[in-house]
Amino acid sequence: MQNYKKFLLAAAVSMAFSASAMAETLKMGIEAAYPPFNNKDASGNVVGFDKDIGDALCAKMKVEKCEVYVSDWDGIIPALNAKKFDFLVSSLSITDERKQAVDFTDPYYSNKLQFIAPKATADFKTDAAYLKGKIIGAQRATLAGTYLEDKLPDTTSKLYDTQENAYLDLTSGRLDGILADKYVQYEWLKSKDGSAYEFKGNPVVESDKIGIAVRKGDPLRERLNKALAEIKADGTYKKINDKYFPFSIE
């Protein structure tokens, strides 16, 4: 009888742990203002490459519920560290400075930094001499913004809270050009507003590695890395990639 009771107790504990694991909820943080990687659709739902990757990772980790929390770009890392969400999947470049505040997974895609400017500006160049005195826009607290400030000190850098606001100033004639992630610009150039603009020169940064951020020391990082490897191996990653781009961004 005692052994039978112990068996029942062990089974109950096991079932409780299993139920707890299956009931896990994770929260992903996203800016939702950086199409096609993350933005909101007409109904206000968060969509985009980052969201699809986050959902695929949660599915691989067998998370019962994966919730989305939207955060302004400027405060997105502090929000992660304040435990407003569990992981940050929002096209965040892996940099040494950011590594001091968060841990990163393996890169889930690679980007490049490239200028865009009006097609009519046929003589636009990307060297410091030409850009001296020009007004170039970029999103604040990004690799592009840092590049302008560090590499082109004689250029007037105008930094924005969102990429969309930079585009608004460009189309209004208040900027000579924009420096941003190539694949974000690629999407915008296909739009009606972007049709009068084009890439200029070659990318100024060829390999910008993008990672998912977690709090320092969080074991969730290893789970995400395992899930990332799995969605790349089983074709899920490629399906998401092909939904947004006619070429690989891995």
Beta strands, then each sheet from edge to edge (+ up, - down):
strand 1: 25-30
strand 2: 39-40
strand 3: 46-47
strand 4: 65-70
strand 5: 87-93
strand 6: 102-104
strand 7: 109-118
strand 8: 135-139
strand 9: 156-160
strand 10: 177-181
strand 11: 197-215
sheet 1: 4+ 1+ 5+ 11- 6+
sheet 2: 4+ 1+ 5+ 11- 7+ 10- 8- 9-
sheet 3: 2+ 3-
end
